Amino acid sequence: MIWVKSDSTLSSVVISPKDSQGCALSLQAENRTKHRMPTTPKYHLIFVGITKDCRCAITTNLGNCSYIRTMRWVFLFLAMAMGTLVSAQDFDDAVSPEAQAAAAMRSKRYREAENIYRSLLQRNPESMTNKHLLSHALLLQQKFSESDSLLRVAYLQDSTHPGTYWYFGISAERQDQYDRAYGFFRRYIEKSEQKRLQEFNQSAWLHAGSALRRKMHGQGISVNEWADMVYCYESYMQAQPADPLVTQLKEFVDAVRLRQPRGGEKLLWSEQ
């Protein structure tokens, strides 16, 4: 394939093989001044096929060549792809460490999130938010001892911060420590009400009620625990009426009301 730029003096191209084996090509230009071509340069694409016994040259106009049109789209696509890659790299560079860590947590890359939160905490050792988020990344990797140690540091720094009790509750819940989980979630609710937090997590009612429900399955619950389990579930259903779980929770509450323990009895019910 040979590209030739035509001007007013070059009107034709002759292509011939060097020998019968078609090992080389030579170009010859013929100057025809009688029939001058337009001054605007045009490009021609010359396809050359050489065999032992024949030679041929086919000249096609660039604008009418379907192959070239196809290649134009290919080059355009590659240019756009390269631009997208560069833009994506620029975007990644612009994203804050906090956003990168949050994205890692959403995609369950907990070790990556842990490393980012550790780096952020080194920059700002007093940050309660980074302590809480690092403890969350740790407990999701079942590093409960390290997570709880960090939460105790946060508690000593500020014993009134609701977030510390929330993550203590999550940690206890993951370790099947139902009494501790219930207590921590209840204290989260209490501290949040005292601070009148606008970002109060209504799921605390669900976690507290479910901690007592799990205790009911294996150890049994007292009448006071039974009453607070029902209260926690009712509070959650009132706060989150659109949650798909509400139907199941209501069925459970209606059923467990009929099993209220009496006196010093405990309710041990597997819901079977």
C-alpha positions as CSV (number, residue, x, y, z in Angstrom):
1,M,0.0,0.0,0.0
2,I,1.5,3.3,-1.0
3,W,0.3,6.9,-0.3
4,V,0.9,9.5,-3.1
5,K,0.3,13.2,-2.8
6,S,-0.8,14.6,-6.1
7,D,-0.2,18.2,-7.2
8,S,-0.3,20.1,-10.5
9,T,2.7,18.4,-12.0
10,L,2.2,14.8,-10.9
11,S,-0.7,13.3,-12.6
12,S,0.0,9.6,-12.8
13,V,2.1,7.0,-11.1
14,V,3.4,3.8,-12.6
15,I,4.3,1.0,-10.4
16,S,6.4,-1.9,-11.6
17,P,8.3,-4.7,-9.9
18,K,12.0,-4.8,-10.0
19,D,12.1,-8.4,-11.1
20,S,9.8,-11.3,-11.8
21,Q,9.8,-12.2,-8.1
22,G,8.3,-8.9,-7.1
23,C,11.1,-8.2,-4.7
24,A,11.1,-4.4,-5.1
25,L,9.0,-1.5,-6.5
26,S,9.9,1.6,-8.3
27,L,7.9,4.8,-8.8
28,Q,7.9,6.8,-12.0
29,A,6.3,10.2,-12.3
30,E,5.1,11.6,-15.6
31,N,4.8,15.3,-16.0
32,R,1.9,16.3,-18.1
33,T,1.6,20.0,-18.3
34,K,-1.2,20.0,-20.9
35,H,-3.7,18.7,-18.4
36,R,-3.0,20.5,-15.2
37,M,-4.7,19.2,-12.1
38,P,-6.5,21.4,-9.6
39,T,-4.2,23.3,-7.3
40,T,-5.8,21.9,-4.2
41,P,-3.8,18.8,-3.2
42,K,-5.6,15.5,-3.3
43,Y,-4.5,12.2,-1.8
44,H,-4.7,8.9,-3.5
45,L,-4.4,5.5,-2.1
46,I,-2.5,3.0,-4.3
47,F,-3.1,-0.7,-3.7
48,V,-0.3,-2.8,-5.3
49,G,-0.6,-6.5,-6.0
50,I,2.3,-8.3,-7.5
51,T,2.5,-11.8,-8.7
52,K,5.2,-13.6,-10.7
53,D,3.6,-12.9,-14.0
54,C,1.6,-9.7,-13.7
55,R,1.5,-6.3,-12.1
56,C,-1.3,-4.0,-11.3
57,A,-1.9,-0.7,-9.7
58,I,-5.3,0.5,-8.5
59,T,-5.7,4.1,-7.5
60,T,-8.8,5.1,-5.4
61,N,-9.9,8.5,-4.2
62,L,-9.4,8.9,-0.4
63,G,-12.9,10.3,0.2
64,N,-14.5,7.2,-1.4
65,C,-12.4,4.6,0.3
66,S,-14.4,2.5,2.8
67,Y,-11.2,1.2,4.4
68,I,-10.0,4.7,5.2
69,R,-13.4,5.6,6.6
70,T,-13.2,2.6,8.9
71,M,-9.7,3.5,10.0
72,R,-10.9,7.1,10.7
73,W,-13.4,5.7,13.2
74,V,-10.8,3.4,14.7
75,F,-8.4,6.3,15.3
76,L,-11.2,8.4,16.7
77,F,-12.1,5.6,19.1
78,L,-8.5,5.2,20.2
79,A,-8.2,9.0,20.8
80,M,-11.4,9.0,22.9
81,A,-10.3,6.0,24.9
82,M,-6.9,7.6,25.7
83,G,-8.7,10.8,26.7
84,T,-11.0,8.8,29.0
85,L,-8.0,7.1,30.7
86,V,-6.3,10.4,31.3
87,S,-9.5,11.9,32.7
88,A,-10.0,8.9,35.0
89,Q,-6.4,9.2,36.2
90,D,-6.9,12.9,36.9
91,F,-10.1,12.1,38.7
92,D,-8.5,9.5,40.9
93,D,-5.7,12.0,41.8
94,A,-8.3,14.5,42.8
95,V,-10.3,12.2,45.1
96,S,-9.7,12.8,48.7
97,P,-8.3,10.0,51.0
98,E,-11.6,10.0,52.9
99,A,-13.5,9.4,49.7
100,Q,-11.1,6.7,48.6
101,A,-11.5,4.9,52.0
102,A,-15.3,5.1,51.9
103,A,-15.2,3.6,48.4
104,A,-13.0,0.8,49.6
105,M,-15.4,0.1,52.5
106,R,-18.4,-0.1,50.1
107,S,-16.5,-2.5,47.9
108,K,-15.4,-4.6,50.9
109,R,-11.7,-3.8,50.5
110,Y,-11.4,-3.5,54.2
111,R,-7.6,-3.8,54.4
112,E,-7.2,-1.0,51.9
113,A,-9.6,1.2,53.9
114,E,-7.8,0.3,57.1
115,N,-4.5,1.6,55.7
116,I,-6.0,4.8,54.6
117,Y,-7.7,5.5,57.9
118,R,-4.4,4.7,59.7
119,S,-2.7,7.3,57.6
120,L,-5.4,9.9,58.3
121,L,-5.3,9.2,62.0
122,Q,-1.5,9.7,62.0
123,R,-2.1,13.1,60.5
124,N,-4.8,14.0,63.0
125,P,-4.5,11.8,66.2
126,E,-7.4,13.6,67.9
127,S,-10.0,12.9,65.2
128,M,-12.8,10.9,66.7
129,T,-14.3,10.2,63.2
130,N,-11.1,8.6,62.0
131,K,-10.9,6.5,65.2
132,H,-14.4,5.3,64.7
133,L,-14.0,4.5,61.0
134,L,-10.7,2.7,61.5
135,S,-12.3,0.6,64.3
136,H,-15.1,-0.3,61.8
137,A,-12.6,-1.4,59.2
138,L,-10.8,-3.5,61.8
139,L,-13.9,-5.2,63.2
140,L,-15.1,-6.1,59.6
141,Q,-11.8,-8.0,59.3
142,Q,-12.6,-9.7,62.7
143,K,-9.8,-7.8,64.3
144,F,-12.0,-7.3,67.4
145,S,-9.3,-6.9,70.0
146,E,-7.6,-4.1,68.1
147,S,-10.9,-2.5,67.2
148,D,-12.1,-2.5,70.8
149,S,-8.8,-1.1,72.1
150,L,-9.1,1.8,69.7
151,L,-12.7,2.4,70.8
152,R,-11.5,2.5,74.4
153,V,-9.1,5.2,73.5
154,A,-12.0,7.1,71.9
155,Y,-14.1,6.6,75.0
156,L,-11.4,8.1,77.2
157,Q,-11.1,11.0,74.9
158,D,-14.8,11.8,74.9
159,S,-17.2,9.5,76.8
160,T,-20.2,11.4,75.6
161,H,-19.7,10.8,71.9
162,P,-22.5,8.5,70.6
163,G,-20.4,7.1,67.7
164,T,-18.1,5.2,70.2
165,Y,-21.1,3.3,71.6
166,W,-22.4,2.6,68.1
167,Y,-19.2,0.8,67.0
168,F,-18.8,-0.9,70.4
169,G,-22.3,-2.3,69.7
170,I,-21.4,-3.5,66.2
171,S,-18.3,-5.2,67.5
172,A,-20.2,-6.9,70.3
173,E,-22.9,-8.0,67.9
174,R,-20.3,-9.6,65.6
175,Q,-18.9,-11.5,68.5
176,D,-22.4,-12.8,69.6
177,Q,-22.1,-10.8,72.9
178,Y,-25.8,-10.0,73.0
179,D,-26.0,-8.4,76.4
180,R,-23.1,-6.0,75.6
181,A,-24.5,-5.3,72.1
182,Y,-27.9,-4.4,73.6
183,G,-26.3,-2.2,76.3
184,F,-24.1,-0.3,73.8
185,F,-26.9,0.4,71.3
186,R,-29.1,1.5,74.2
187,R,-26.4,3.9,75.3
188,Y,-26.0,5.1,71.7
189,I,-29.7,6.0,71.7
190,E,-29.4,7.8,75.0
191,K,-26.3,9.8,74.1
192,S,-27.8,10.8,70.7
193,E,-31.0,12.0,72.4
194,Q,-29.0,14.0,74.9
195,K,-27.0,15.7,72.1
196,R,-30.2,15.9,69.9
197,L,-28.3,14.6,66.9
198,Q,-29.9,15.2,63.6
199,E,-28.0,12.3,62.1
200,F,-29.3,9.8,64.6
201,N,-29.2,6.3,63.1
202,Q,-32.7,4.8,63.6
203,S,-31.2,1.3,63.0
204,A,-30.0,1.4,66.6
205,W,-33.6,0.5,67.7
206,L,-33.4,-2.5,65.4
207,H,-30.0,-3.6,66.6
208,A,-31.0,-3.3,70.3
209,G,-34.2,-5.3,69.8
210,S,-32.4,-7.9,67.7
211,A,-29.7,-8.4,70.4
212,L,-32.4,-9.3,72.9
213,R,-34.2,-11.5,70.4
214,R,-31.1,-13.5,69.8
215,K,-30.6,-13.8,73.6
216,M,-34.2,-15.1,73.8
217,H,-33.3,-17.9,71.4
218,G,-30.4,-19.3,73.4
219,Q,-30.4,-18.0,77.0
220,G,-33.9,-16.6,77.6
221,I,-35.0,-13.1,78.5
222,S,-36.6,-11.6,81.6
223,V,-39.9,-9.8,81.6
224,N,-38.1,-6.4,81.5
225,E,-35.9,-7.5,78.6
226,W,-39.0,-8.8,76.8
227,A,-40.8,-5.4,77.3
228,D,-37.8,-3.5,76.0
229,M,-37.4,-5.8,73.0
230,V,-41.0,-5.1,72.0
231,Y,-40.5,-1.4,72.6
232,C,-37.3,-1.2,70.5
233,Y,-39.0,-2.9,67.6
234,E,-42.0,-0.7,67.8
235,S,-39.8,2.4,67.9
236,Y,-38.0,1.2,64.8
237,M,-41.2,0.4,62.9
238,Q,-42.6,3.9,63.8
239,A,-39.3,5.6,62.6
240,Q,-38.9,3.5,59.4
241,P,-42.4,2.5,58.2
242,A,-41.2,2.0,54.6
243,D,-38.6,-0.6,55.5
244,P,-39.5,-4.0,53.9
245,L,-38.6,-5.6,57.3
246,V,-41.5,-3.9,59.0
247,T,-44.0,-6.6,57.9
248,Q,-41.9,-9.4,59.4
249,L,-41.2,-7.3,62.5
250,K,-44.9,-6.7,63.1
251,E,-45.6,-10.4,62.8
252,F,-42.9,-11.2,65.3
253,V,-44.1,-8.6,67.8
254,D,-47.7,-9.8,67.5
255,A,-46.5,-13.4,68.2
256,V,-44.2,-12.6,71.1
257,R,-46.8,-10.5,72.9
258,L,-48.6,-13.8,73.5
259,R,-45.6,-15.2,75.2
260,Q,-44.9,-12.6,77.9
261,P,-43.0,-14.2,80.8
262,R,-44.5,-14.0,84.3
263,G,-42.8,-13.1,87.5
264,G,-39.3,-14.4,87.6
265,E,-39.7,-16.5,84.6
266,K,-37.6,-16.2,81.4
267,L,-38.8,-16.5,77.9
268,L,-36.8,-19.1,76.0
269,W,-38.3,-19.3,72.5
270,S,-36.6,-20.4,69.3
271,E,-39.6,-19.2,67.2
272,Q,-40.0,-22.7,65.8
